[in-house]
Protein backbone atom coordinates (compact mmCIF):
# COMPACT_ATOMS: atom_id res chain seq x y z
CA UNK A 1 0.00 0.00 0.00
CA UNK A 2 1.26 3.41 -0.98
CA UNK A 3 1.50 5.95 1.79
CA UNK A 4 0.49 9.59 1.15
CA UNK A 5 2.70 12.49 2.03
CA UNK A 6 0.72 14.43 4.66
CA UNK A 7 2.61 17.65 4.02
CA UNK A 8 1.21 18.04 0.52
CA UNK A 9 -2.33 16.84 1.36
CA UNK A 10 -2.63 18.42 4.82
CA UNK A 11 -4.75 21.38 5.80
CA UNK A 12 -3.64 24.93 5.12
CA UNK A 13 -4.19 27.72 7.58
CA UNK A 14 -6.80 30.36 6.75
CA UNK A 15 -4.12 33.03 6.53
CA UNK A 16 -2.30 31.08 3.81
CA UNK A 17 -5.51 30.64 1.81
CA UNK A 18 -6.35 34.36 1.96
CA UNK A 19 -2.80 35.71 1.70
CA UNK A 20 -2.90 36.45 -2.06
CA UNK A 21 -6.34 38.11 -1.90
CA UNK A 22 -5.33 40.30 1.06
CA UNK A 23 -2.11 41.27 -0.70
CA UNK A 24 -3.94 42.21 -3.94
CA UNK A 25 -6.59 44.23 -2.06
CA UNK A 26 -3.93 45.95 0.01
CA UNK A 27 -1.72 46.82 -2.94
CA UNK A 28 -4.67 48.30 -4.81
CA UNK A 29 -5.15 50.67 -1.85
CA UNK A 30 -1.45 51.50 -1.55
CA UNK A 31 -0.49 49.03 1.17
CA UNK A 32 2.64 47.34 -0.17
CA UNK A 33 3.19 45.60 3.15
CA UNK A 34 -0.04 43.77 3.94
CA UNK A 35 1.23 43.29 7.47
CA UNK A 36 0.07 46.86 8.12
CA UNK A 37 -3.51 45.76 7.45
CA UNK A 38 -3.47 42.29 8.94
CA UNK A 39 -1.55 43.16 12.11
CA UNK A 40 -2.86 46.69 12.72
CA UNK A 41 -3.71 45.99 16.37
CA UNK A 42 -0.15 44.88 17.16
CA UNK A 43 1.45 47.70 15.15
CA UNK A 44 -0.62 50.60 16.44
CA UNK A 45 -1.07 49.35 20.00
CA UNK A 46 -3.54 51.49 21.95
CA UNK A 47 -4.10 53.68 18.88
CA UNK A 48 -5.65 50.71 17.04
CA UNK A 49 -8.86 51.21 19.01
CA UNK A 50 -8.97 54.86 17.96
CA UNK A 51 -7.97 54.72 14.28
CA UNK A 52 -7.84 52.39 11.28
CA UNK A 53 -5.58 52.63 8.21
CA UNK A 54 -7.49 53.74 5.13
CA UNK A 55 -4.98 54.59 2.44
CA UNK A 56 -1.29 54.99 1.62
CA UNK A 57 -0.43 57.47 -1.13
CA UNK A 58 3.05 57.76 -2.56
CA UNK A 59 4.00 61.23 -3.81
CA UNK A 60 5.18 61.92 -7.35
CA UNK A 61 8.56 63.21 -6.34
CA UNK A 62 10.55 62.66 -3.21
CA UNK A 63 10.70 59.78 -0.84
CA UNK A 64 8.01 58.81 1.59
CA UNK A 65 4.28 58.26 1.51
CA UNK A 66 1.26 59.62 3.33
CA UNK A 67 -0.69 57.20 5.53
CA UNK A 68 -4.33 58.18 6.01
CA UNK A 69 -6.02 56.87 9.14
CA UNK A 70 -9.75 56.98 9.87
CA UNK A 71 -11.07 57.96 13.28
CA UNK A 72 -14.19 59.36 14.89
CA UNK A 73 -14.73 63.01 15.77
CA UNK A 74 -14.17 62.79 19.52
CA UNK A 75 -11.01 60.71 19.10
CA UNK A 76 -9.46 62.84 16.33
CA UNK A 77 -7.53 65.24 18.62
CA UNK A 78 -5.98 62.33 20.53
CA UNK A 79 -4.96 60.59 17.31
CA UNK A 80 -3.63 63.89 15.94
CA UNK A 81 -1.31 64.22 18.95
CA UNK A 82 -0.01 60.67 18.43
CA UNK A 83 0.70 60.94 14.68
CA UNK A 84 4.49 60.91 15.06
CA UNK A 85 4.41 57.86 17.33
CA UNK A 86 2.14 56.09 14.86
CA UNK A 87 4.44 57.02 11.95
CA UNK A 88 7.44 55.56 13.77
CA UNK A 89 5.58 52.33 14.55
CA UNK A 90 4.46 51.90 10.94
CA UNK A 91 7.96 52.63 9.61
CA UNK A 92 9.31 49.95 11.93
CA UNK A 93 7.09 47.45 10.07
CA UNK A 94 8.26 48.62 6.64
CA UNK A 95 11.89 48.57 7.80
CA UNK A 96 12.67 52.06 6.48
CA UNK A 97 11.09 55.53 6.47
CA UNK A 98 8.40 54.64 3.97
CA UNK A 99 5.79 56.85 5.67
CA UNK A 100 6.79 60.50 5.88
CA UNK A 101 3.40 61.87 6.91
CA UNK A 102 0.29 60.63 8.72
CA UNK A 103 -3.02 62.26 7.87
CA UNK A 104 -6.04 61.92 10.14
CA UNK A 105 -9.51 61.89 8.60
CA UNK A 106 -12.95 61.47 10.07
CA UNK A 107 -14.43 60.17 6.84
CA UNK A 108 -13.04 57.46 4.63
CA UNK A 109 -11.07 58.58 1.62
CA UNK A 110 -12.85 55.97 -0.52
CA UNK A 111 -16.46 56.56 0.47
CA UNK A 112 -18.80 55.99 3.34
CA UNK A 113 -19.66 52.37 2.57
CA UNK A 114 -16.06 51.19 2.90
CA UNK A 115 -15.16 53.58 5.68
CA UNK A 116 -17.69 52.53 8.27
CA UNK A 117 -15.55 51.16 11.05
CA UNK A 118 -16.60 50.53 14.59
CA UNK A 119 -14.27 51.91 17.20
CA UNK A 120 -14.45 50.33 20.59
CA UNK A 121 -14.36 52.73 23.48
CA UNK A 122 -14.22 52.09 27.15
CA UNK A 123 -17.49 52.79 28.87
CA UNK A 124 -17.40 54.97 31.96
CA UNK A 125 -18.17 53.02 35.10
CA UNK A 126 -21.83 53.29 35.99
CA UNK A 127 -22.80 54.28 39.53
CA UNK A 128 -24.75 51.65 41.41
CA UNK A 129 -28.37 52.70 41.91
CA UNK A 130 -29.24 53.36 45.52
CA UNK A 131 -31.62 50.84 47.07
CA UNK A 132 -35.21 52.03 47.43
CA UNK A 133 -36.35 53.33 50.79
CA UNK A 134 -38.11 50.79 53.09
CA UNK A 135 -41.50 52.51 52.78
CA UNK A 136 -41.33 52.20 48.96
CA UNK A 137 -40.50 48.49 49.27
CA UNK A 138 -43.48 48.03 51.59
CA UNK A 139 -45.83 49.88 49.20
CA UNK A 140 -44.61 47.74 46.27
CA UNK A 141 -45.19 44.58 48.30
CA UNK A 142 -48.76 45.71 49.01
CA UNK A 143 -49.40 46.37 45.28
CA UNK A 144 -48.36 42.82 44.28
CA UNK A 145 -49.80 41.09 47.38
CA UNK A 146 -52.77 39.31 45.73
CA UNK A 147 -50.74 37.68 42.87
CA UNK A 148 -50.37 33.90 43.25
CA UNK A 149 -47.41 33.22 40.91
CA UNK A 150 -44.09 33.95 42.66
CA UNK A 151 -42.23 35.06 39.48
CA UNK A 152 -45.01 37.42 38.44
CA UNK A 153 -45.28 38.79 41.98
CA UNK A 154 -41.53 39.59 42.09
CA UNK A 155 -41.68 41.25 38.67
CA UNK A 156 -44.66 43.39 39.74
CA UNK A 157 -42.89 44.33 42.99
CA UNK A 158 -39.79 45.42 41.03
CA UNK A 159 -41.94 47.42 38.62
CA UNK A 160 -43.82 49.08 41.47
CA UNK A 161 -40.53 49.93 43.22
CA UNK A 162 -39.21 51.58 40.05
CA UNK A 163 -42.39 53.59 39.48
CA UNK A 164 -42.69 54.69 43.10
CA UNK A 165 -38.98 55.59 43.28
CA UNK A 166 -39.27 57.81 40.20
CA UNK A 167 -42.39 59.51 41.58
CA UNK A 168 -40.53 60.07 44.85
CA UNK A 169 -37.79 62.12 43.16
PyMOL commands that set and color helices and strands:
alter all, ss='L'
color gray80, all
select helices_A, chain A and resi 6-9+14-28+35-38+40-49+73-81+83-94+112-115+134-143+150-168
alter helices_A, ss='H'
color red, helices_A
select strands_A, chain A and resi 51-58+65-71+99-105
alter strands_A, ss='S'
color yellow, strands_A
deselect
rebuild
show_as cartoon
